[in-house]
Amino acid sequence: MREYAFRIVNVFAETPLAGNPLAVIENGDGLNDTTMQALALQFNLSETTFILPSERATARVRIFTPPSDLADAPPLWVDTGSEQLVIPLATFSAVRRAAPRVDLMLKHGSNGQRAMAYVFAREGDRVLCRFFFPKHGAVIEDPGTGSACANLGGWLIATGAKLPQRMTLDQGEAVGRRCQLGLEVTAKQEIRVSGRVIELGRGLLHW
């Protein structure tokens, strides 16, 4: 019988029991894709992450949502002084301004990918944003979405916004899970997403 240590954390959280709830499997080495997907469904949180050995960095991270496997996460670093998780992204995908019909974005998606809708309203250095995606025939709202925040940084670059820029994003209030994300786009077009991580508990999985 093997045991796997896990933690339950809230990311992009300013206070306990806020933010986006995630599960972190501290050592996922030896778990296959099928088991990882089953564990993500078992936890049934926004994401379940698995820490794995890496030949290029301190660790490799795989991320699963209850229905699907996400692409490998980029290298991460933690600023322990400010309790910030920082995600540096050196590249960005081409973006375009979508039609303001959220229902159409969710219905048609893009390039055969899973349909998602990220909407935001900016006022100065603060942004109110919401992220929607379909799941089992229903429309779900994600409390806090780091990847979508990073894509907003890509949108700033692609639309020729003046750099550098820093802004604070508020998300999740509509679903009772207030999140706060930090977005920085440097003069060198490096995109950084940050947010506070609060641990709620830990335990052991075994079978």
DRENLUMKE-63160 format. One line per 5 residues: number of its first residue (from 1); their letters; for each residue y, z, x of N, C-alpha, C. Coordinates in steps of 0.02 Angstrom, whole numbers, plus 50000, padded with zeros to 5 digits. Layout:
# DRENLUMKE-63160
NUM> A> Y/Z/X/Y/Z/X/Y/Z/X  ...
This chain:
# DRENLUMKE-63160
1> MREYA> 49940/50000/50043/50000/50000/50000/50062/50000/50044  50109/49956/50029/50172/49952/50066/50228/49982/50024  50277/50009/50059/50335/50037/50026/50397/50000/50048  50443/49989/50002/50505/49954/50016/50563/49997/49992  50606/50016/50038/50664/50056/50021/50716/50012/49987
6> FRIVN> 50748/50039/49935/50801/50001/49901/50860/50047/49887  50917/50016/49876/50977/50051/49855/51008/50015/49796  51040/50054/49752/51080/50026/49697/51153/50037/49716  51190/49983/49718/51261/49988/49738/51304/49952/49687  51367/49971/49685/51417/49935/49646/51465/49902/49696
11> VFAET> 51471/49836/49692/51515/49801/49737/51579/49781/49701  51632/49772/49740/51699/49758/49713/51721/49814/49666  51700/49875/49682/51712/49933/49639/51765/49978/49669  51812/49998/49628/51863/50046/49649/51841/50117/49634  51796/50125/49585/51771/50191/49566/51697/50185/49552
16> PLAGN> 51659/50241/49555/51588/50239/49536/51580/50216/49463  51524/50183/49451/51507/50156/49384/51554/50101/49362  51589/50071/49409/51627/50010/49396/51600/49957/49444  51633/49900/49447/51611/49848/49493/51549/49812/49467  51519/49772/49511/51461/49731/49495/51399/49766/49521
21> PLAVI> 51350/49785/49478/51292/49822/49502/51240/49776/49534  51219/49795/49594/51169/49756/49632/51114/49801/49658  51056/49771/49671/51002/49806/49706/50995/49775/49775  50983/49818/49825/50975/49795/49894/50907/49820/49919  50862/49774/49936/50798/49791/49967/50810/49791/50043
26> ENGDG> 50803/49850/50073/50825/49858/50143/50784/49818/50193  50720/49807/50179/50678/49768/50224/50632/49725/50182  50651/49662/50172/50612/49617/50130/50561/49578/50169  50552/49592/50233/50504/49555/50274/50434/49564/50245  50399/49509/50235/50332/49511/50207/50329/49496/50133
31> LNDTT> 50387/49494/50100/50389/49476/50029/50397/49401/50021  50356/49370/49979/50363/49298/49969/50414/49284/49913  50428/49220/49903/50479/49201/49854/50461/49224/49784  50398/49218/49766/50377/49237/49699/50388/49311/49686  50372/49353/49736/50381/49425/49729/50455/49443/49727
36> MQALA> 50495/49411/49769/50567/49424/49768/50596/49407/49699  50575/49350/49671/50601/49331/49605/50578/49380/49552  50516/49404/49557/50491/49453/49509/50529/49519/49514  50546/49539/49574/50584/49601/49583/50655/49594/49555  50685/49535/49564/50751/49523/49536/50749/49529/49460
41> LQFNL> 50696/49504/49430/50689/49510/49357/50676/49582/49338  50637/49618/49379/50623/49689/49366/50687/49731/49365  50730/49721/49416/50793/49758/49417/50840/49734/49363  50839/49667/49350/50880/49637/49297/50954/49652/49305  50977/49652/49368/51048/49659/49382/51077/49591/49399
46> SETTF> 51142/49589/49410/51174/49524/49426/51140/49490/49485  51126/49530/49537/51092/49503/49596/51048/49556/49627  50994/49535/49658/50953/49577/49700/50950/49544/49769  50969/49581/49821/50972/49553/49888/50917/49582/49931  50892/49541/49976/50838/49560/50021/50861/49551/50093
51> ILPSE> 50858/49604/50132/50877/49602/50202/50817/49581/50243  50825/49530/50284/50770/49501/50323/50791/49494/50396  50742/49488/50442/50759/49477/50512/50794/49410/50521  50835/49405/50572/50872/49344/50587/50872/49331/50662  50867/49267/50681/50871/49248/50751/50943/49233/50772
56> RATAR> 50989/49230/50723/51058/49212/50738/51107/49269/50728  51087/49320/50690/51134/49374/50672/51095/49439/50669  51131/49493/50653/51098/49558/50647/51045/49556/50592  51058/49520/50539/51010/49515/50483/51024/49452/50443  50973/49431/50407/50978/49376/50360/50974/49404/50290
61> VRIFT> 51011/49375/50243/51013/49400/50175/50991/49344/50127  50944/49361/50083/50927/49315/50028/50948/49348/49963  50973/49308/49917/51000/49333/49855/50965/49300/49797  50941/49341/49750/50909/49317/49690/50944/49346/49628  50955/49303/49579/50974/49326/49513/50910/49330/49472
66> PPSDL> 50911/49362/49413/50849/49365/49373/50817/49297/49361  50857/49243/49348/50823/49179/49336/50813/49134/49396  50847/49146/49453/50843/49096/49506/50861/49124/49574  50842/49085/49625/50857/49100/49695/50922/49066/49714  50967/49104/49745/51030/49075/49769/51022/49053/49841
71> ADAPP> 51068/49012/49864/51066/48989/49933/51075/49049/49980  51050/49041/50042/51059/49095/50091/51132/49112/50099  51146/49176/50104/51214/49199/50113/51237/49185/50185  51302/49176/50196/51327/49167/50264/51324/49233/50302  51333/49232/50370/51336/49296/50408/51391/49341/50381
76> LWVDT> 51378/49407/50378/51425/49455/50350/51443/49507/50402  51500/49539/50393/51514/49599/50432/51547/49651/50387  51538/49714/50406/51564/49769/50366/51618/49804/50405  51676/49810/50375/51731/49849/50404/51725/49920/50377  51693/49963/50416/51679/50031/50392/51743/50072/50383
81> GSEQL> 51796/50055/50420/51858/50093/50415/51889/50087/50346  51887/50027/50317/51918/50016/50252/51866/50008/50196  51803/50019/50213/51748/50012/50166/51749/49943/50133  51759/49892/50173/51763/49824/50147/51703/49783/50173  51673/49745/50127/51624/49695/50145/51659/49628/50150
86> VIPLA> 51657/49598/50209/51696/49538/50221/51648/49479/50230  51662/49425/50194/51621/49365/50197/51663/49308/50226  51652/49290/50289/51691/49235/50318/51659/49168/50301  51698/49122/50275/51673/49055/50260/51717/49005/50297  51686/48968/50343/51725/48922/50384/51735/48855/50349
91> TFSAV> 51694/48840/50299/51698/48775/50266/51705/48786/50191  51723/48732/50156/51728/48735/50084/51709/48668/50055  51688/48667/49993/51670/48606/49960/51730/48574/49926  51727/48509/49918/51781/48475/49882/51785/48501/49811  51844/48510/49786/51853/48537/49719/51899/48491/49680
96> RRAAP> 51896/48498/49615/51942/48460/49572/51960/48505/49513  52016/48490/49483/52038/48529/49425/51996/48509/49365  51961/48556/49336/51916/48542/49280/51954/48543/49215  51925/48513/49164/51953/48516/49097/51955/48588/49074  52006/48609/49036/52012/48679/49016/51965/48700/48960
101> RVDLM> 51913/48662/48947/51865/48678/48895/51805/48712/48926  51803/48779/48921/51748/48817/48951/51682/48797/48921  51680/48784/48855/51618/48767/48822/51589/48702/48849  51633/48654/48865/51610/48590/48892/51584/48598/48963  51618/48641/49003/51594/48653/49071/51524/48684/49071
106> LKHGS> 51512/48730/49025/51447/48762/49021/51394/48715/48995  51413/48669/48952/51365/48623/48922/51343/48569/48971  51390/48542/49009/51374/48485/49051/51361/48502/49124  51389/48556/49150/51379/48573/49220/51408/48520/49266  51381/48515/49327/51408/48468/49376/51352/48446/49423
111> NGQRA> 51343/48380/49429/51294/48351/49475/51224/48379/49465  51206/48394/49403/51140/48419/49389/51129/48492/49406  51181/48526/49430/51175/48596/49448/51181/48640/49385  51162/48704/49393/51169/48751/49338/51242/48756/49318  51255/48751/49253/51324/48752/49228/51355/48820/49237
116> MAYVF> 51417/48821/49261/51456/48882/49270/51529/48867/49255  51566/48917/49235/51637/48908/49221/51675/48967/49251  51723/48950/49295/51765/49000/49328/51837/48986/49307  51868/49033/49272/51936/49023/49248/51980/49078/49276  52042/49061/49292/52086/49110/49321/52158/49095/49303
121> AREGD> 52198/49148/49304/52270/49143/49292/52305/49183/49347  52351/49152/49382/52384/49184/49439/52455/49201/49422  52475/49261/49445/52545/49283/49440/52563/49316/49506  52597/49279/49549/52614/49305/49615/52551/49314/49657  52542/49374/49684/52485/49387/49727/52426/49419/49689
126> RVLCR> 52430/49419/49623/52374/49446/49583/52346/49391/49538  52281/49394/49529/52246/49343/49490/52199/49378/49440  52202/49358/49378/52153/49380/49328/52102/49324/49320  52037/49341/49330/51987/49288/49328/51926/49310/49288  51889/49260/49264/51827/49272/49226/51777/49218/49245
131> FFFPK> 51713/49237/49245/51660/49191/49266/51604/49192/49214  51587/49132/49187/51537/49127/49134/51480/49081/49157  51419/49097/49132/51362/49055/49146/51311/49063/49089  51271/49012/49075/51221/49017/49022/51157/49050/49047  51125/49090/49004/51062/49123/49021/51021/49130/48958
136> HGAVI> 50962/49097/48957/50916/49101/48900/50952/49085/48834  50994/49034/48836/51027/49012/48776/51091/49049/48757  51108/49100/48795/51169/49138/48782/51219/49128/48838  51283/49140/48823/51335/49136/48874/51347/49207/48901  51338/49215/48967/51345/49280/49000/51408/49280/49042
141> EDPGT> 51442/49337/49044/51500/49344/49087/51483/49390/49145  51495/49367/49206/51481/49406/49266/51539/49453/49280  51526/49517/49297/51581/49563/49309/51623/49546/49370  51591/49527/49425/51627/49512/49487/51590/49460/49527  51623/49407/49549/51589/49350/49579/51620/49332/49646
146> GSACA> 51589/49355/49700/51616/49341/49766/51616/49267/49784  51563/49230/49764/51560/49159/49781/51614/49120/49744  51629/49138/49682/51682/49104/49645/51750/49120/49675  51758/49181/49698/51820/49200/49732/51830/49158/49794  51776/49148/49832/51780/49106/49892/51798/49034/49873
151> NLGGW> 51770/49010/49818/51786/48942/49795/51860/48935/49776  51890/48990/49751/51961/48989/49737/52000/48978/49803  51976/49010/49856/52006/48997/49922/51999/48924/49942  51941/48895/49929/51932/48823/49942/51977/48780/49901  51989/48801/49839/52035/48764/49795/52106/48765/49823
156> LIATG> 52127/48823/49850/52193/48827/49880/52200/48779/49939  52148/48776/49980/52149/48730/50038/52151/48658/50014  52106/48642/49968/52099/48572/49945/52161/48547/49910  52200/48592/49879/52260/48571/49843/52323/48577/49886  52314/48591/49950/52371/48592/49996/52417/48652/49990
161> AKLPQ> 52390/48709/49968/52432/48769/49962/52456/48792/50030  52514/48823/50032/52542/48849/50094/52499/48907/50119  52481/48905/50183/52439/48957/50213/52477/48993/50267  52460/49057/50282/52406/49096/50253/52425/49125/50185  52373/49146/50148/52383/49178/50083/52336/49237/50076
166> RMTLD> 52360/49289/50042/52320/49346/50022/52333/49361/49949  52280/49378/49914/52289/49396/49844/52234/49443/49822  52248/49478/49766/52200/49525/49736/52177/49496/49670  52111/49494/49659/52082/49467/49599/52053/49523/49556  52071/49524/49493/52044/49571/49445/51994/49534/49400
171> QGEAV> 51934/49562/49395/51881/49530/49355/51838/49584/49323  51806/49568/49267/51757/49612/49238/51782/49659/49184  51847/49664/49174/51873/49711/49125/51848/49696/49055  51840/49631/49039/51818/49612/48972/51747/49634/48956  51707/49648/49008/51638/49670/48997/51628/49742/49018
176> GRRCQ> 51683/49779/49026/51679/49850/49040/51657/49867/49111  51664/49820/49158/51644/49832/49228/51701/49808/49273  51755/49845/49274/51815/49823/49311/51799/49813/49385  51815/49754/49410/51805/49737/49481/51872/49717/49512  51876/49728/49577/51935/49706/49614/51912/49674/49679
181> LGLEV> 51932/49612/49688/51912/49573/49747/51974/49554/49787  51967/49553/49852/52020/49530/49895/52005/49461/49922  52054/49417/49921/52046/49350/49947/52099/49337/50000  52077/49314/50058/52123/49295/50111/52104/49226/50136  52153/49182/50141/52143/49116/50171/52190/49113/50230
186> TAKQE> 52161/49108/50291/52201/49111/50351/52234/49044/50366  52279/49045/50414/52313/48983/50434/52263/48933/50462  52205/48957/50486/52153/48912/50513/52103/48892/50459  52120/48904/50397/52079/48886/50339/52013/48924/50337  52011/48984/50362/51953/49027/50355/51961/49068/50292
191> IRVSG> 51909/49069/50251/51911/49104/50187/51874/49170/50194  51907/49224/50174/51877/49291/50178/51881/49324/50110  51823/49348/50087/51819/49385/50024/51799/49456/50040  51833/49504/50010/51819/49574/50025/51818/49615/49962  51786/49673/49967/51784/49718/49910/51748/49782/49930
196> RVIEL> 51763/49835/49897/51733/49899/49912/51661/49903/49885  51617/49936/49923/51548/49945/49903/51535/50020/49894  51509/50040/49836/51494/50110/49821/51419/50116/49807  51386/50159/49845/51314/50170/49833/51305/50222/49778  51260/50206/49730/51246/50251/49675/51180/50289/49684
201> GRGLL> 51132/50258/49717/51067/50290/49724/51021/50249/49768  50963/50278/49785/50914/50244/49826/50844/50269/49807  50794/50231/49826/50726/50250/49810/50676/50206/49847  50612/50210/49826/50558/50173/49857/50520/50133/49805  50504/50071/49822/50458/50030/49783/50390/50032/49818
206> HW> 50336/50035/49780/50271/50033/49812/50219/50006/49763  50173/49967/49790/50118/49941/49749/50061/49921/49795
